[in-house]
């Protein structure tokens, strides 16, 4: 093949024969190489210059590969790190990934897999990392070899470091900022990620953000609901099958792993997999190869695994329903996706995003917005179904509302929503200002309304009438004083039964 001299690598191994084998393999690929036999020698080389990637054995005479990883992290170096561990040392591999390694290999090293992993780390597998970033609309980063030895890659949270894929996650609460920071950090490696969160929190959206912010973004993102596939079809769906493997197998077909080659495989509701399939999945992850049903040989696959569950997998392991070794492999990096009640300050931003999408799909323009009263009522709801429940509620509200503003009555929330026992210690968002309601509710001894929706309608009707009287029933002026357009004013008056006396000014003049 034609040499590609754009990348320089540092190979660290204390066994001269293995080091020579790695060097010869990589030189044929066109890489520029340096080598070292110890941690001390490796750090001396790294101090002198920068590299595109560092390939290090885990066991070294004066330390370990983790010492090299720690040095790279401490100095903010941009080099991708690949770690070679002894066969069966799953703990070492997981430890290396948690320490920031891009990927790992096990001895004896399969040279074909070795070349593939190095190419993937450098963005040379399939579409380059540079073209993937360009698709996302952001400038590609310069290769590590082009940076000065002391330069470091931008970190999550710094100016210019936020990837466009993260902007799709609505909300600026502390919980969501933490999720974005973790996504940006884990996206650059191959480490398996486990997303933990209640149903409806948006775990697939987080998984897509991890994929889109990674060098694999130009490749496939394959999402699989593990609980929706019949048990007898799991192996064929995951690994594919050969023609004639079973009744109905009329042609060869690839499975989820092959479809996600060089991309990301998202395993949703991983806790629902039966134990027999868990064992086969573990082998595929460890060996990085799959054997289609009816095939004799295994085929290598290069897949990044992101899994998700609403269950407590550690409890499932204790109960014997989930394999401990598979949990250990999947739970290298865990991201907790917070429920909506823990990020209620994001409610307005999420609602706007959802309403924009629903209105666009329905061909409605402009997209309606929640009134302050509607937002206040939603903000006091616990949302057991999380963002998915909010989406369903807004779908219904948009269909029922007749104007540009969605009011409390359009939400159609059950009376149980108003039960204080659901709210706990949830606070009203600072952005919601309801002085009249707050004033009327300030007296703790005053009886609570039996029908809050009707009560709030009466409050709004009173405000509209006061404004109309103040402006001589000029609806344009009255609406403007309340921040409403003429169309919104008409809609509210019609809905609340507010009529004008004869001879009034009407819409304007």
Secondary structure by P-SEA (a helix, b strand, c coil): ccccccbbbbbbcccaaaaaaaaaaaaaacccccccccaaaaaaaaaaccccbbbbbcccccccaaaaaaaaaaacccbbbbbbbcccaaaaaaaaaaacccccccccccaaaaaaaaaaaaccccccaaaaaaaacccccccccccccccccccccccccccccccccccccaaaaaaaaaaaaacccccbbbbbbcccccaaaaaaaaaaacccccccccccccccccccccccccccccccccccccbbbbccccccccbbbbbcccccccaaaaaaaaaaaaacccccccccbbbbbbbbbbbbbccaaaaaaaaccccaaaaaaaacbbbbbccccccccaaaaaaaaaaaaaaaaaccccbbbbcaaaaaaaaaccccccaaaaaaaaaaaaaaccccccccccccccccccccccccccccccccccaaaaaaaccccccccccaaaaaaaaaaaaaaaaaaaaccaaaaaaaaacccaaaaaaaaaaaccccccccccccc
